[in-house]
Amino acid sequence: MLNQINEAVRFIQSHGITQPEVGIILGTGLGTRFVKEMKNTVVINYNSIPHFPISTVESHKGKLIYGEIKGKRVLAMQGRFHFYEGYDMQQITLPVRVMKFLGIDYLLISNAAGCMNLKWKKGELMLIDDHINLQHDNPLRGENFEVLGPRFPDMSRPYSPKLNALLVAIAKKKKIKLHSGVYAAVQGPNLETRAEYRFLQRIGADAVGMSTVPEVLVANHMNLACCAISVLTDECDPDNLKPVNISQIIKTAEASESKLTDLYIELISKL
């Protein structure tokens, strides 16, 4: 793993990308406007970076973009990797380790998620306060390298209280509705049954998705401050469940992208 990280780092640095301060992962249906806000950009396709997986999901463009936002050097992943694509957990999270080795101090994450809190509506945003890992795997399994992090990382506060507090204040200032809740990560790629939604509600989850938790586990392992926001793309009421498809999810995510972008750009300016 260490050799793979170092080879990817050297390749990226050879393209003039040095000392990024903030990393961001742009999820399903998200990222177009954020990338447009970046200045002096350098773009590298994932398929040219040693050991990087390739995005196979619709709306995930598979590009690593380096540029400036609000005077900060930002490294953006325009598209992420999912367990259901067939990659293992170490492959999924390799880019996070690479970004940390390149120099980032903060990791901002976004995703599209199903909403199980019946008080909330699709199109709204949820700041992830905690999570439940139901993916039945973990990127920290196997040999541990102390240079990356400890064997048994603490997860009492997986999402940075500092970053979350800043986001809550920014949302209040900008009058953007930002809920706070628990995200459940599942394998996918199928959506959930009515019984599964009821189970997830009963164990305390407000939203469900197929990503984010592996990246957060690795960020915590490497002592990398992180935060994550879900765009709630569909309402998952098990007693009134309606079919949904990926095109609808992408459309809802895109409609909410400007709110998410405003929050993260303002956050970056304060780091």
N, C-alpha and C positions, 0 to 999 in steps of 0.2 A: 504493500500500500504506500509506504513512504516513497519508494522509487516512482510510483505513478504520480503522486502528488508533486514531487520535485520536477519531473519531466513536464507535466502540464504547466507548472509555474514558470519554468524557463521558457517554454514556447510562448506563453502569454506575454511575458516580459520582453521577449524579442520583438513584439509588435508595439513597443513603446508604452506599455501599460505598467506603471510603477506606482506603488504606495496608494492604492485606493483607500478611502476612509470608511465608506459605507457600501455594503452589499445589499442588493434587493432581488428578491425572487418574484417574478410577475406571473401570476397564475392564469387559469382558464378565462379567456375573454378579456384579459387585463393587460395593460402595458403600452398600448399604442400611444396614448396621450403622454404618459410618463416619459417615454423615449423621445417624443417630440420636444420635450422641455429640456433635454440634455444638450449641452453645448460642447463643441470641439470633440466630437465622438470618434472612437475607434471601434469598428465592428469585426468580430471574429465568429465565423460559423462554428457551431459545436463539432461538426464532423471533421474539422481540421485540427482540433485540439487533441493531443495525445490522451488516450484513455477516457475521454468524455463520452458518455452515452449520446444517443441521438433522439431528439424528441419525435415521437410518432403520433401524437395526439393533435387533433384538429384545434387550431388557434394557438398552438405552442410553436413559435417560429424557429426556435433552436439557434438563438444568437446570443453571444456574450457582448455586451455593449459597455464601453468605458467612456465617461464624459464628466462634465461638470454641472452641478445644480447648486445654486445659491452659494457658490464659492467652494463647495465641497467636491472632492473627487469620488465619483460613484461608479460602481461596477454592477451592472444590471443583467440578470438572467432573463432573457425574453423567452420564456418557456422553461418548464421544469420536467422532471422525470417521475414516474409513478411505479409503484410496486406491480400493478396489474399489467404493465407493459412487458413484464418478463425480466426486468433488471433485478439484481439482488440489492439489498439495502446499502451495501458499501458502494456500489455503483451510483445509486440514487443520490447519495450524500457526498460523493467525491467532490463535486463543485464547491460545496460549502467549505470543505477542508482546504481546497485550492485558494478560495477567496481569502480565508484566514491567513494562509501562508503568504499571500500577496500583500497583506497588511490591513485588511478591514478591521475596524473596532466594533462595528454595529451591523446586524443583519436584520433587514426588514422583509417580511414575508406577506404575500397575499394569496388568497385562494377563493374559489367559488364553493359554496357549501349549501346543503339543504337545511332549511330552518324547521326545527321541531318545537321551538318555543311558540306556543299558540298566541301569545300576546304580540308577537312581532310579525312584520310583513316582508314579503320578498322585495328585493331592491334596497333594503336597509343594510347597514353594516354592523358587524359584531367584532369587537376587540376581544381576542382570545385571552382569557385570564388563566385558563388551565385546560388540560386535555386528558382524554382517555385513549390509550393506545390499544386498539382492537385489530391491529394488522398482523398479530401473531408472529412477528419477527422484530428484530432490533438491530440497527447498524453497529451497535457496540458489542455484539456477540463476537466471539473469537479472540484471537491474540490481541492484547492491549499494548499499545506503544505509549510509554510514559511521555514522550515528546509531544504527543497529541493531547493527552489528558489522563486523568486518574482512572483506575479500574472501576471504581464505584462512584460515579458522579452524583452529586446531590441534585434532586429535582423538586425541592420544596417550593421554589419560585422559578419555574422554567421560562417564564416570560418576564422580561426586565420590568420591575416596578417603576423604575425611573422613566423608561420609554413609554410605558402604559399611562403613567400620570401625565406626561407631556401630551400624549395623544388625546386624552380625555379633555384637557384644558384647551387644546387646539380645536377640537370638535365643538366645544361649548362656544368658543369665540367665533367660529365660522357658522354656527347654527346648523351643524350637521348631526343628524341623529346617529349616535354611536352606542350600541348596546355593549354590554360586557357579559361574557358567558363561557361555557365549557364546550370544547370542540372534541368530537369523537372521530378518530381516524379508523377507517375500515379499508379492506383490501380493494374492493371493487372487482371488475368494472361495472357490474350490475348495480342498479339502484336498490334500495331496501324494500322489503316486504312490510305490510302493515304490522305484523307481529314484531319485526325487527325494530321498526320505529317506536313501538310501544316499549320495547325493552330498553332502547337507548334513552327514551324519556325518563324511564323509571330509575336508571342508574345515574341520572343527573346531567345528561348531555343536552345542550341547547341547539347545536348544529352538528352536521355530519358531513364528512368529506373523505377524500382518498389520498391525501397528501399531508404536507406540513410537519407532522410529528417526527418523521425521520430526520428532517433537517434541524428541527429544534433540539432533538436528542444530541446530535453531533455538535451543534452550536454550544450547548451547555457543557458537553464533554471538553470542548476547547476553550471554555470560559469566555465565550463570545456573547455579548449582550444582544438579545433578539426580541422582536415583537412580531405579532401577526394579526392581520385583519381579514375576516371572511366577508365576502359579498354574499348575502343570502339570496340565492337565485330561485328557490322554489319552496313552497310551503308544504311541509310534510306532516299533515294531520292524519293519523292513521284511521280516524273515523270518517274522514271525508277526503280520501286520497285520490288524486287525479293523475293520470299518466303524464309524464314529462319526458322530453328528449333533449339531446345535447345542444341542438340548435336553439331551443328556448332558453337553456341555461346560459349559453354564450351571449344571446341577445340581452338577457337581464343583466349579466355581468358588465357588458359593454355600456349599458345605459347608466350604470352606477359608477363607472370608471372615473369620471371627473371628481366625484366626492372623495374617492380613495386617493387619487393623485394629489388633490389639494391637501389632504391630511399628511401624506408622506413627504411632500415637498416642503411644507411648513416644518415638519419634524426635522428634516435634514438640515434646515437653516438654523436650528437650535442646537445641533450636536457639535 
